[in-house]
Amino acid sequence: MSGNTGGSITTNVNPPAVSHTYAQTIGDGLTSVFAVTHNLGTLDTQQQAYNPITGISIPPTAYTAVHTSPNVTTFTFVVPPALGAARVVIES
């Protein structure tokens, strides 16, 4: 015979992390450095760049991204992107 001892089961559940994303299209054919203000308030971000016309990712070797502050990431491109030819996405 088995019985219930009246105990309870406790499960610790961590709420899912909330992701925030900021995206901006940049490029003018002349400028290679872009300070992008995203106002995400953290240095814990990931960033990427792609061509919004073709949808192809811009390889990380073609640019660097530096956290200028918790609210700004500065992208420096090896070759200045053409007008509107780069879209940067920053996610926390």
C-alpha positions as CSV (number, residue, x, y, z in Angstrom):
1,M,0.0,0.0,0.0
2,S,1.4,3.4,-0.9
3,G,0.4,6.7,0.5
4,N,0.8,10.3,0.0
5,T,2.8,12.0,2.7
6,G,1.3,15.4,1.9
7,G,4.6,16.9,0.7
8,S,4.9,19.4,-2.0
9,I,7.2,19.7,-5.0
10,T,9.0,23.0,-5.5
11,T,10.4,24.0,-8.8
12,N,12.6,27.0,-9.3
13,V,11.9,28.6,-12.7
14,N,13.9,31.5,-13.9
15,P,12.0,33.8,-16.2
16,P,13.3,33.9,-19.7
17,A,15.7,36.7,-20.5
18,V,14.2,39.6,-22.3
19,S,16.0,40.4,-25.6
20,H,16.1,44.0,-26.9
21,T,17.1,44.8,-30.5
22,Y,18.1,48.0,-32.2
23,A,18.8,48.2,-36.0
24,Q,19.9,51.1,-38.2
25,T,20.8,51.5,-41.8
26,I,24.1,53.3,-42.4
27,G,26.4,54.1,-45.3
28,D,27.0,57.1,-47.5
29,G,30.0,56.0,-49.6
30,L,32.4,58.3,-47.8
31,T,32.2,57.6,-44.1
32,S,33.8,54.5,-42.5
33,V,33.2,55.2,-38.8
34,F,29.6,55.2,-37.5
35,A,28.7,55.8,-33.8
36,V,25.3,54.1,-33.4
37,T,23.3,55.1,-30.4
38,H,21.1,52.2,-29.4
39,N,20.2,53.2,-25.8
40,L,20.2,49.5,-24.6
41,G,22.0,50.5,-21.5
42,T,24.5,47.6,-21.4
43,L,27.8,46.4,-22.7
44,D,26.4,42.9,-22.9
45,T,25.4,43.1,-26.6
46,Q,26.0,41.3,-29.8
47,Q,26.2,43.0,-33.1
48,Q,26.2,42.2,-36.8
49,A,26.0,43.9,-40.1
50,Y,24.3,42.9,-43.4
51,N,23.5,44.4,-46.7
52,P,19.8,45.4,-46.6
53,I,19.6,45.3,-50.4
54,T,20.9,41.7,-50.8
55,G,20.3,40.3,-47.3
56,I,23.9,39.0,-47.3
57,S,25.8,39.3,-44.0
58,I,28.8,41.6,-44.1
59,P,31.8,39.5,-42.8
60,P,33.2,40.5,-39.4
61,T,36.6,41.0,-41.2
62,A,35.1,44.0,-43.0
63,Y,34.4,46.0,-39.9
64,T,35.0,46.2,-36.2
65,A,32.4,47.0,-33.5
66,V,33.5,48.7,-30.2
67,H,31.3,49.4,-27.2
68,T,31.8,53.2,-26.9
69,S,29.5,53.3,-23.9
70,P,26.5,51.2,-22.6
71,N,24.3,53.1,-25.1
72,V,26.6,53.5,-28.1
73,T,28.4,51.0,-30.3
74,T,30.9,52.3,-32.9
75,F,31.3,50.5,-36.2
76,T,34.5,51.0,-38.2
77,F,34.4,49.6,-41.8
78,V,37.5,48.8,-43.8
79,V,35.8,50.2,-46.9
80,P,33.1,52.9,-46.4
81,P,29.7,51.3,-47.2
82,A,27.8,52.7,-50.1
83,L,24.7,54.8,-49.5
84,G,22.3,52.7,-47.4
85,A,24.4,49.5,-48.0
86,A,24.9,48.4,-44.4
87,R,22.3,47.6,-41.7
88,V,23.7,47.1,-38.3
89,V,21.8,45.1,-35.7
90,I,22.6,45.3,-32.0
91,E,21.0,42.9,-29.5
92,S,21.2,42.7,-25.8
